[in-house]
């Protein structure tokens, strides 16, 4: 987005920011500033390196200075739950806050990650979540949110696999309690699934292998594979999945989806999703 499209900064400029640690490589400033420019809004989005011990002070400072909103990233999403005045249903459901809106002096916490994932699965892979059979790898923070969101979207059957099996069992138990109609089990399925979703962090490092045990589950048994990792753009899992003829997508669409939702919460306007996606791809991949 050319600089000239930005409304000039003046005393009326509204501010948003992302707080995290580390924050240097965040694509959020590029994404949101491109969106503000596309809509001609006199808004700006900044990034701040904030140590967890200063998070409360940073949120209070942003509120005191009249910021429109904040995003929170690693390691702040859980901590922030206790630092807002009110939790939107999304933040209550997922037990984490990635977006704050300041409204009439109050800080309201939201979570847009789960919606970002569901939208990306629909748009990037054309997966119909209702009634789908899904194999989910990973039972950390991202895996738990993904599992609960898939359940809330009425998938038919969920297979949860994790290196530490007890964590997958714990999430399976939570889903059985909250969503009695969904079949959920730990371990690999024998039959075919509609979607394989990676929510582990295995694949982030260049030397990482695939999180899927192909002796237990063949990539021929799924139509689509989604990897929540977007850097590198093609993990070992996605490479193998493409070679096996699966439809594939990485997590860039989820990043854009959670950002688009936050943008709409702050501005009340429809997010220019295509603009945001181009800006993120430019920032992350230099394209
Ligand atoms: P996030 O918030 O990104 O989910 P996390 O909560 O630390 O991060 O979870 C990381 C996930 O990646 C977990 O499912 C973890 O498996 P364990 O629960 O057994 O730790 C998984 N993971 C990380 N490194 C892995 C590896 N080398 N092999 C397989 N799974 C791995």
Boltz pocket constraint, residues with backbone or C-beta under 6 A from the ligand:
constraints:
  - pocket:
      binder: B
      contacts: [[A, 137], [A, 138], [A, 139], [A, 140], [A, 141], [A, 142], [A, 143], [A, 162], [A, 163], [A, 164], [A, 165], [A, 167], [A, 199], [A, 200], [A, 201], [A, 202], [A, 211]]
      max_distance: 6.0
